Amino acid sequence: MKKLTVLILIFSLALACLVSCSETENEGSVDTPDESSVVTESEAVTESETVTESSLTVEESSEEENSEQSEEESIEIPEIIRDFTVSKAPLVFDESRVYEKAVSDGNKLPVVYKFDTREELDSFKSEYDDLFHFKNPSACGFNEATVKYDDAFFENNTLIVIYLESPSYADKYTVGEIYNDLSTVRIQVVLTDLGWDQGMGGKFITVAMPDALMKNVNTYIAEIAFAEHLPQPN
């Protein structure tokens, strides 16, 4: 009888041990987070932040570009100072030489010359003295009219010189509108009064232009206009 009791006890202990081991295995089989999955989620967060930062960077860059473009578009064009002279000039008969140094298109008057330095202006006076009689003040007042255009003037300015023929030496002219779109300069020369008692002659008209407006200019035009009180050409 004692043996049977011992066997039952041993069996009970064995059964309890099996049950305990089974519960332990079940607890050990509980799902744990996959490390690779955690890393992937972290990387996804990082990528999301990177995309956001990149998007912000693109937006900031776009704003900077728009700001720069706006600043470029808002650059003020320097005002054209109405600095000009009108002086007497002779008629010339060798017209081919009149157009040699011209920057205006075609062989027609008014003709336009351009000078960037005092040396260029002096060279023009020397080379064409026999044509325009610069050294004869009774025939030409160009030398006296251009004295004020010295080296200091040419540091920031360009000198435009217009030569035209007039029905009379006594005719009076002024400079009207000056049109400049950074590639074309068009200067309006206005006849303000007619002279009837003198013979035909010419005029030299100088116009000072700021260098800032002359960088990309490739077309130069001088146009004759008539004051409202004068008879208008047909």
C-alpha positions in Angstrom: 0.0 0.0 0.0 2.8 2.3 0.8 4.4 1.6 -2.5 1.2 2.6 -4.3 1.0 5.8 -2.4 4.6 6.6 -3.3 3.9 5.9 -7.0 0.9 8.2 -7.0 2.9 10.9 -5.4 5.7 10.6 -7.9 3.2 10.6 -10.7 1.5 13.8 -9.3 4.9 15.5 -9.1 5.8 14.5 -12.6 2.4 15.8 -13.9 2.8 19.1 -12.1 6.3 19.5 -13.5 5.1 18.9 -17.1 2.3 21.5 -16.6 4.8 24.0 -15.2 7.3 23.5 -18.1 4.5 23.9 -20.7 3.5 27.3 -19.2 7.1 28.4 -19.2 7.5 27.6 -22.9 4.2 29.5 -23.7 5.5 32.6 -21.9 8.8 32.2 -23.7 7.0 32.2 -27.1 5.4 35.6 -26.6 6.0 37.8 -29.8 8.8 40.4 -29.4 9.3 43.3 -31.7 11.4 42.6 -34.7 14.6 44.6 -34.4 14.7 45.1 -38.2 11.2 46.5 -38.1 12.2 49.0 -35.4 15.2 50.2 -37.4 13.0 50.6 -40.5 10.5 52.8 -38.6 13.3 54.9 -37.3 14.7 55.3 -40.7 11.3 56.2 -42.1 11.0 59.0 -39.4 14.5 60.2 -40.4 13.6 60.2 -44.1 10.4 62.0 -43.4 12.3 64.7 -41.5 14.8 64.9 -44.3 12.1 65.3 -46.9 10.5 68.0 -44.8 13.8 69.8 -44.3 14.5 69.5 -48.1 11.1 70.9 -48.9 11.7 73.8 -46.6 15.1 74.4 -48.2 13.6 74.4 -51.7 11.0 76.9 -50.5 13.6 79.1 -48.9 15.8 78.9 -52.0 12.8 79.8 -54.2 11.9 82.7 -51.9 15.6 83.9 -52.1 15.6 83.7 -55.9 12.3 85.5 -56.1 13.7 88.2 -53.8 16.8 88.5 -55.9 14.7 88.8 -59.1 12.5 91.4 -57.4 15.6 93.4 -56.4 17.0 93.2 -59.9 13.6 94.3 -61.4 13.4 97.2 -59.0 16.8 98.6 -59.8 16.3 102.3 -60.4 17.5 103.6 -63.8 19.6 106.7 -63.2 17.9 109.9 -64.2 19.2 111.4 -67.4 20.6 114.8 -66.4 19.7 117.4 -69.0 23.2 118.6 -69.5 23.7 119.8 -73.1 25.2 122.5 -75.2 24.3 123.9 -78.7 27.0 125.6 -80.7 27.5 126.9 -84.2 29.1 124.7 -86.9 29.9 125.1 -90.6 28.4 123.3 -93.5 30.7 120.6 -94.8 31.0 119.5 -98.4 32.9 116.2 -97.9 30.0 114.4 -96.4 31.7 111.0 -96.6 34.1 112.1 -93.8 31.2 113.2 -91.7 30.0 109.6 -91.3 33.4 108.0 -90.7 33.3 108.2 -86.9 29.5 108.1 -86.5 27.7 105.6 -84.3 24.3 106.3 -85.9 23.1 104.1 -88.7 23.2 105.2 -92.4 24.7 108.2 -94.2 22.2 110.8 -93.2 21.9 113.8 -90.9 21.6 114.3 -88.0 24.7 112.2 -87.3 25.7 111.0 -83.9 29.1 110.6 -82.4 30.0 109.0 -79.1 33.0 109.8 -76.8 34.0 107.7 -73.7 37.1 109.7 -72.8 38.6 113.1 -73.1 41.4 111.7 -75.2 38.8 110.4 -77.8 37.2 113.9 -77.9 40.5 115.6 -78.4 41.5 113.2 -81.1 38.3 113.9 -82.9 38.9 117.6 -82.8 42.4 117.2 -84.1 41.5 114.8 -86.9 38.6 116.8 -88.2 39.7 120.3 -87.7 40.1 120.8 -91.4 36.5 119.6 -92.0 34.7 121.5 -89.2 37.2 124.4 -88.6 37.2 123.8 -84.8 40.0 126.4 -84.3 38.0 129.1 -86.0 35.4 130.4 -83.4 33.6 132.5 -86.0 32.8 129.4 -88.0 32.5 126.8 -85.1 31.9 127.1 -81.4 32.5 123.4 -80.7 35.8 123.9 -78.8 34.3 126.4 -76.4 31.2 124.4 -75.9 33.2 121.3 -74.9 35.7 122.8 -72.5 33.6 121.7 -69.5 33.8 118.0 -70.5 37.0 117.2 -68.7 38.5 114.0 -67.3 36.3 114.2 -64.2 33.2 114.3 -66.4 34.3 111.2 -68.3 34.7 109.2 -65.1 31.0 108.6 -64.9 29.6 109.9 -68.1 29.6 109.5 -71.9 29.4 112.4 -74.3 27.0 112.2 -77.2 27.6 114.7 -80.0 25.0 115.4 -82.7 25.9 117.3 -85.9 23.1 118.6 -88.1 22.6 121.1 -90.9 20.2 124.0 -90.3 18.5 126.3 -92.8 20.0 129.3 -91.0 22.8 130.0 -88.6 20.3 132.0 -86.5 18.0 129.0 -85.9 17.7 128.0 -82.3 17.6 124.4 -81.0 17.2 122.7 -77.7 17.2 119.1 -76.5 13.8 117.6 -76.0 12.9 114.1 -74.9 15.7 111.6 -74.3 14.5 108.0 -74.7 16.7 105.1 -73.4 15.7 101.5 -73.0 19.2 100.3 -72.2 19.8 99.2 -75.8 18.7 102.3 -77.8 19.3 106.0 -77.2 17.0 108.3 -79.1 17.5 112.0 -78.6 15.0 114.6 -79.8 16.5 117.8 -81.1 13.8 120.5 -81.1 13.9 123.5 -83.4 12.5 126.3 -81.3 13.0 129.4 -83.4 13.7 130.3 -87.0 16.3 132.7 -88.2 15.7 134.5 -91.5 18.6 136.9 -92.0 21.6 134.6 -92.2 22.9 131.9 -94.5 22.7 128.2 -94.0 24.8 126.6 -91.3 25.3 123.7 -89.1 24.9 122.9 -85.3 26.8 120.8 -82.9 24.7 119.6 -79.9 26.4 117.8 -77.0 24.4 115.6 -74.6 25.8 114.1 -71.4 24.7 110.6 -70.7 25.4 108.6 -67.5 27.6 105.6 -68.1 25.1 103.4 -66.2 22.7 103.9 -69.1 25.2 103.3 -71.8 26.6 99.8 -71.0 24.4 97.8 -73.5 23.4 100.6 -76.0 24.0 99.6 -79.6 21.6 102.0 -81.4 21.9 105.8 -81.5 19.3 108.0 -83.1 18.8 111.8 -83.3 15.5 113.1 -84.4 14.5 116.6 -85.4 11.2 118.0 -84.0 9.6 121.4 -84.3 8.2 123.6 -81.5 4.4 123.8 -81.5 4.4 127.5 -82.6 6.4 126.7 -85.7 5.0 125.4 -89.0 5.0 121.7 -88.9 6.5 119.6 -91.7 4.0 117.7 -93.8 
